[in-house]
Amino acid sequence: MPERNIEFGKYGASGLKGHEAVARQLDALAGYIATPITTRRGLLARLHYLTRTDHARAAARAAGLTVTDHTLRAWLDGTRTPLRKNLERVEQAYRTVRRHNVARYLLARLNREGRGTRVEFHPVNQSQVDRPRQRVVSYRSLNVRHWDRIVQAWANDDDQALDDAWVSDAAVDLGSEWGQYEYVTNIGFAA
């Protein structure tokens, strides 16, 4: 695609890919459990979320939590403590299941029956770039009406699909200079 940055940051600009900023914002809207998994309370909250119904257990197993029911009961009762790698698996399974559970709700909120959601694009930080090499890039806002592919890619934790969806469904609507917003300091929207 034209306008893709090949050597971003070569002259000192800093920022992150637009789709990564969108994923961070969607994660914030998903409302994950705030208590760390390393505490008993955080672990129990995640385990209860993953084991409260048969559907939740099946989703947790599909997301990679493959311990036995006996081990899960021992963790819930507090008789055994999970190893670090199992804590990571529980956290990953929780985030995957949570994303899939809230995706439909977020999609409805973001699409707003075809009206879409206003998105703010904050340009890259060029404070470390020499003056002659700085681009004139300003804050932009845009109403994004099609969130289906973006939210689906986020729910599946597929970075490449999220990048493609973000560029084709949102960024190109900025006009001929959309490539200047491939990297940003922040992307903001509320739903």
N, C-alpha and C positions, 0 to 999 in steps of 0.2 A: 504494500500500500504506500502511496506517496506520503510525504511528511513524517514518516517514522524516524525517530532519532536513533542514530546508530552509535554515536559516541557521547551519550549524555553525561554531563559532568566534566567533560574534558577541560573546560576553562574555569571550573569552580562552581558552577550552578549546583544547587542541591534541591532535592525533592523526591517524590516517589511516583510510581506509575499511577495513572488515574484509576485503573481498576482496583489497585491495592487500597487506595483511599476509599473507594466505594465499598469494598469488602469490609474495611474497618467500620464504616458508618453503618452498614447493615448488621454487623456484629453488635454494635452498640444498641441498635433498635431491637435486636433479638432478645436482649435482656438475660444474659447468662447469669448463673449464680455467682455472686460477688465473693463469697467466702472461698479462700484457697482450698484446693483439694488436699493439701498436706495437713489440714486440721480435721479433726473428727467430724465436726459439724459439716464442713464442706464435702467430705467424702460421703457421709450419710445422705446429704441432700441430693447428690448426683446419683447415688445408688437407688434411692427411693424413686427418683425420676425415671431411671432406666428399668426398674423392676416392678412398678406399680400395677401394670396390666400385662397380659400375655402379648398384646401387640407391641408394647414398649420393650419387652424382653426380646421378641423376635427382631425388632429394629436394632437393639443393642448388639445382638449376636451378628446381624448383618453388617454392623458398623465396626466389628472387630473385637468385641468383648466376648471371649470364648472360654471363660472359666466355668466350672461346673456350678450347679445350683447349690451344692453343699458348701463350696467356697464362698459363694455370694452370701449365704446365710451366716457363715462364720464372720464375714466382714461386717454384715449388718448387726450381728449380735455383739461384736467387739471382741470375740475370742481370738481372732487372727487379724493381723494387719497386712495389707497388700504390699508387695515389693514395689520399688520405684517404677519398674517397667509396667507393672500392672496399674499403678496410679496413672501413668501416661495413657495407657489403653482406656481406662475408665474415662479420663478427661476427653480423649479424642472421640470415644463413642458418645459421650454426653453431648459434645458440641455438634457432632454429625446428626444425632437424633433431634436435638433442639432446632438445628437449622431446618431440617425437613418438616418439623412440626409447625414452625412459625412461617414458613415460606408462603403458604397460601394466604395467611392473614396479612403479611407484609405486602404481598402482591396486590391485594385488594386496596390496602391503604395507599400504596404508591401510585397505582393507576387511577384511583378515585373516579371510577366510572367513566374513564376516557379523558378526564381533565388533566391528569398527570400531576407531577410534583415539581416544584421549583428547585433547581439545583444550582449551587454556587461553585464556581471554579476559581480557586485562588492560585495565581501563577507561581512558578518556581521562584526560589530565593536566589537572587543574582547578586547579593551583597559581596560575594568573594570573586566576582567576575570583573576583569578590567573594564573600565568605562567604554572603550571603543568596541568591545565585543558584546556588550549588553544589548539584549533585545528589548524593544518596547512592548511589553506584555502587561495587560491590565486585568483587573478582576472582571469576570463575566458571569452572567446568570442566564439560565435557560430552563424552559419548561419541558421536562422529559415525560412523554406520554406512554411510551412502550417499555415496560419493565419486565415483561415475561421472560425473555432470554437471560436478562441480567440476573434476576432473582433465581432462576433455575440453575444457572452456572454457579452462583454463590452457594446455593443449597447443596449442590453436588461437590463443592470444594474443588472446582476445575478452573485453575488460573487462566489457562489458554482460552477456554471458552468464555470466561468472564471478560478477558481482555478484548476478544473479538466482538462480543456482544456490546460492551461498553463503547468501543470505537464506532461500530456500525449503527447502534441504536441511539447514541447520545452525542458523542463528541463531534461527529461529522456535521451535526446540526448547528455547530458554532460558525460554520461558513468556511471560507477558503483558508483560514488560519487555524483550523482545528488542531493541527500538528503541534502548535505551540502549547497546547494544553494536554499533550500526551503525558507529560510529567507535571505535577502540581505540588504545592505545599499542603493543600487540603481540598477536599470536596465536601461541601456541606449540603444537607437536605434533612428535612424533618417530615415525619409522616404521622 
